[in-house]
Amino acid sequence: PMVTMAAIPLWEYKGYDSFPAMFFGGNVTAPGMNSEPQLRFDTRHQLVGLATFGDEGMKKPEQLAAAAAGNRTGYVTPAEDWQAANFRSLERYAKATPGAKAQGFFAYRQAMYALYYFNSTNYFLDNPSLLWHDDQNRICWYPYGALFNFSAPGFEDAFMEHVIEEICDEAATSGVNAAFFDGVDGLGIMPPRGAPFGTNCSMDHLNMSQQDFLDLMTAQAKVFARAAVRLNACGVWPMYSFGSAIDESISKSRGYPAAETVALDILAHSNATWSRYYEYWQVGAWGVGCGYSIDNALVESQKYGVPLTAHAYPAGSGAGGYP
């Protein structure tokens, strides 16, 4: 293999000894989180993840505009303390309960935008040069937050200090020992798909060439290579979700400027422990049949030594349900 990575997380994973192996509870709200039935269900799984987004949903356009103008009342709604408390409860329950299997506990983070559920978002709103703007100097917003500009001067250090250290702090006060990053190559998306994931920035006003998008995709990978090293040092195993593929024709058909190997060549050389996270495993989200994700994962493993984490939905459920 080109690079040999450690193929196991920092905690002991028992592989195929038990299924289901993973539970990803998205949008969990407080009332039932620490109930005995919920804890018992969660800890049946070896790997347990929470996306503690509360129940607010997407912000309204007027809230985004107000936040961009400096009025953040009700915009940033920090979840770190609540999330850490939930993970502490899960860890304690898993250790004290016979038959509980949970060993890995992963928090959710976004790799494309400053998600408004975390205090670190305030720093990026206070320093808008680190966010993506169009040619009319408008911040590019996704309904859950402002898009990061990984190519901006100083961005890498800021992301490490305010996002990655925030996760390390959370790990130090809870049972968190893994983190799922959504959209690690998501800012490389090219036309004709349009502006990334429905932002307010029109492609007509981005004035970005294919090389610009490739540079952005490369800069994003470099940040997450460095992040993997730091997260390992504070006891956290990162799981990175990609949208592109090793087959360049498939990547470009999905809107990416280059094959996944652009990011993998950078990430694998970090000499850190991390995994490729597959969302919609085996439900045909690639648009080329279910088998392609298996083929892609085999190449990642053989050439780069990258382990995988797969979110497999129930047959016929599409984008929903439990892994």
C-alpha positions, 0 to 999 in steps of 0.5 A: 500500500502507498501509506499504511495507517493504523486501521483500528480506533484508539478504543478496543473495537470488537468488529463483527462480534455483534450487530447492530454495531453502530447507532447514530441518533440524529436530532436527539432532544433532551427529555428522553435522552437519559431515560433508562430505555434510551440508554439501554437501547443506545449502549447495545451498539459498540459505536454510539453517535449523537447529533445534538441539534435540539429541535430548532431545525434550520434558521430562517433567512431573516435570522441568517441576515441578522447574524451576518449584520452582527445581531446574533440573539438566538442564533448561536445556541451552544450544545457542547455542555448538553452534548458532553452531559449526554455522553457522560451518561452513556459512558457511565451506563455502558460501564455499569450495565451487564451486556452493554457493548458501547465503547465508542462515543462520537460527536457530530461536527460539520466540515463545510460551515460554522454550525450554529450549535457550537460556541466556536461559530461566534469566532468565525462570525467575528472574523468574516474574512474566514468565511466564503463570500461571493463577488458582491461581498455577501457571506455565503450561508447554508441554512445551518450556518455560514460556509467556511473558506478553507483557502482564506489566510489564517483559516487553518490555524483558526479552525484548529484553535476554535473547532478542533480544540473545542472537540478536545475540550469536550472529550476531556469532560465527557466520554467522547472518543470519536468525532464524525465530520460531515462533508470533508470534501463538500466545498469542492462541488462544481457546477452544474449542481449549482451553489453548494447545498442550496446556499444563498450564493449563486454560482453566477456571483462566485466567479470561481474556476475549476482550479479554484474549487480544486484548490479549495478541496485541497485546502480542506483536506490539508486542514483535516489531515492536521486535525486528525493528528491533533484529535488522536493526541487528545484521544479522539478518532475522527470519521470523515465523510466524503462525497467524491469517489476514487473513480474520477468520472463518477466524482465529476458526474457528482459535481466534484472537480477531481477524484477522491484521491486528491484528498486521500493523498493528503489525508493518508500522509498525516500518519494519523488514525481516522476512517472514511465514513460512508453515509447511505451505505448500500442504498445506491446514493452514488447513483451507480448502484450499491456495489460501487461503495464496496468497490470504492472502500476496497481500493481505499483500504488496499491503496491507502490503508483507510478503514471504513465506518458504514451507516447502513440504512434498512432495506428500502428506507432510503435516507433515514432510519437507523444503522 
